Amino acid sequence: MSRIIGIDLGTTNSVVCIVEQGEPQIIINEEGGRLTPSVVGFSKDGDCYVGEIAKRQLLMYPENTIHSIKRYIGRHHSEAQEELKLLSYTMKEGAEDQLVVETGGKEYSPQQLSAFILQKVKKSAEDFLGETVEKAVVTVPAYFTDRQRQATRDAGEIAGLEIVRIINEPTAAALAYTFRRKQAAKIVVYDFGGGTFDISILEVDTDVAEVLATAGNNHLGGNDIDARIVDWLLSEFKKSSGLDMSEDRTVRQRLTEAAEKAKMDLSSSMETEIQLPFLTAGPEGPVHLQTMLTRATFEFLVEDILKKTVECCRSALQESGLAAGDIDEVVLVGGSSRIPKVQEMITALFDKPLNKSFNPDEVVAIGAAIQGGILGGAVRDMTLLDVTTFSLGIETEGRRFSKLIPKGATVPVVRTQLVSTVVNNQSSVKIHVLQGEDPMAKDNVSLGEFELGGIQVGDRGAPRIEVTFTIDTDGIVNVSARDAATGVEQGIEIDSPSAMTRSEIDEAKQELDDVAETDGESREMDTIRHRVEKELYALESFLRDHKLKLNKREIFDSEQALKRGRMALVKRTEARNLEELHEYLVNYLGHLKQRAGEADSGQDLSATAGEG
C-alpha cells in the first residue's frame, strides 16, 4: 500500500511529515530546512521557484513572487477586494467571480499556485523515502468553507496527490498531542498561524480524540499583525521624510519583511531597532528609515487583533458547555502563538500554564501524518471524531434558512428533512443549499442549488420531499432530494463556482509539468545571486554598526558598493559578473573590518584614507 504523508499547507510555511516505524518524523526539504516557505516565484524568463529560493526574490521581484496564497484559495473576488490592494503581486477577477494571479503574462488560480507548493513538499517526501508518493492527508483551518476545502482538494490533484483525508488544523494538533497519551483530558488547541485563527476544544482519551467545539476566523493571523506594523512604519516614515510610500509595492515588501523580523524580535526583547537604508529616493538623494519599535507600542498596535482571538475562545467555551476551569491543558499552535501578549491573555483566560512541549510550526503536520498512519494501518487504536464548523441547510419559504445539520455536529453525518411545495400544482422544486448561522438565507454562504422535477402535483404542502444532507470525513457536502410518492430523486456533490472542472484540472496538471522548477543552470545562478545578497546584507549591517569608525570616503564608497550590488541583482547580471562582484564585496568588507579594527586600536585612519 502506498505510504500516506501528512502535509500542513500553511499560509507562511508548509511542513511535511511521515510516520516511520510507528513514530512521526518531519521530512527535511532540499535546502535542509524543516519548514518550506509557502512562496512561489517566477523569473522574467518563465522559470519557477518554490520555497526558500522563491522567498529570497521577494524584495527584488515582488510583483512576480506570490505568497500567502492560502488566504485566497476557494474565495470569490467580490469578498476579497479590499485585501487585494495590499498585495505586492497582481490578483484580479477571473471568470465567475474567481480570483486569479497575473504574472509574466500568464494567469494562475490559487489552486494552481498551491499545487506548486504541494508538489515541492511531495518531492521532499519522495527523496526521503526513496519511493513515489501518491497519497496525503492535508490540513486546513477549521473555519475553511466547503468551497475552500474543495479547492484544496483540487490543488492536491493538480500536484499529483490523492488527498485521502482533509482534517482541521487544530484537530491535527490534538492528534499529535494525544499520540501515545495514557490519560484522559479536556484540552484547548489555540492555533494562531500566518493567515488564520482557530480554536478547538477536545476531549481526549487514550485512543479517542473528540472535538467538542470549534471557533475561528479565516482572515486573522500573523499577516494581519505584520500589516499593522507596516502601516505604522509608513506613518513614521511620512512624518520624518514627508514622503508617502503606501502605494509603492517594493517599499511595502521591504517594510513587510522588516515588520515580520521586528515581530519576532519582540518575542524576546522589549524593543527592536528597524533600519532600512535606501528605502527610496527623495529630491536630495537616498532616503533611509530608522526607528525604534517597543513591545508596548507593538501590543497597542495589535491589541484589537489579539482580543478577537480571545472572543473566539469564549465562543468555543460557550458552545462546548464547559467553563474555563474545566480545561486541563492549553496547547499552542502556529507561529503567532509565540507573541508574549498572546500567551499572557490566554493564560489569564484559562488560568492554566500553557503547554509548549510541541514546536508550534510542526505540530499540525505531525497530526496529519498520524492521521495518515491511522488510515494506512501504520498507527492503530486511535479514533478521531471531528465536528462541522458551520450549520448546513436549505432556503425555505419566506427566504428563510432552515438548518438540517447544526454547527458542531460530529462527522461523518447524515440528516434528512421533509419539505414540500409552496404553490398548488407545483411539479418541481428548487433546492438552494446554504452554509452559515443567520436566519435569513441571503446572509449565509450559497454552496449551490439543483432542481427536482417530476414530482407528483397536488395542493400546496401536499407533496412529501425528503432532502438529505451528507457530510463526509473531509467535510465535503452531498445533498439529495427525493419525492416520496414517485421515487424520483436528484442530488449533487456541492461544487461551488470556484471548484475546477475535470478539463481545468488536467490542463493545470500539464502546466505544472511544463513550468517545472528551474534546471541546474538556473539553480547555480540563483546560488550566486544569494551569495551576493548575503554580502550586501553583511556590508549594510557593518556600515550601520561601525559608521563612526569610518571616514567620509569609506562611507561614500560603501554606499556606492551597496547601490552597485543592488542594481546588478535587479538587472539580472550574468553569472560571471556576479561572481566578480561577490569577490569584490568580500574583499572590500574585509578591508573595512580591518580599518574598523585599527580605529579600535587608536590608529589615525585619515592618514591612510585612499582617494580612488
Secondary structure, DSSP 8 states (H G I E B T S, - for coil): ---EEEEEE-SSEEEEEEEETTEEEE---TTS-SSEE-EEEE-TTS-EEETHHHHHTTTT-GGGEEE-GGGTTT-BGGGTHHHHTT-SSEEEE-GGGBEEEEETTEEE-HHHHHHHHHHHHHHHHHHHHTS---EEEEEE-TT--HHHHHHHHHHHHHTT-EEEEEEEHHHHHHHHHHTT--S-EEEEEEEE-SS-EEEEEEEE-SSEEEEEEEEEETT-SHHHHHHHHHHHHHHHHHHHH----TT-HHHHHHHHHHHHHHHHHTTT-SEEEEEEEEEEEETTEEEEEEEEEEHHHHHHHHHHHHHHHHHHHHHHHHHHT--GGG--EEEEESGGGG-HHHHHHHHHHHTS-EE--S-TTTHHHHHHHHHHHHHHTSS-S-EEEEE-SS-EEEEETTTEEEEEE-TT-EESEEEEEEE--SSTT--EEEEEEEESS-SBGGGSEEEEEEEEE-----STT-S-EEEEEEE-TT--EEEEEEETTT--EEEEE---TTS--HHHHHHHHHHHHHT-B--HHHHHHHHHHHHHHHHHHHHHHHHHHHGGGS-HHHHHHHHHHHHHHHHHHHTT--HHHHHHHHHHHHHHHHHHHHHHHHHHTT--SGGG----
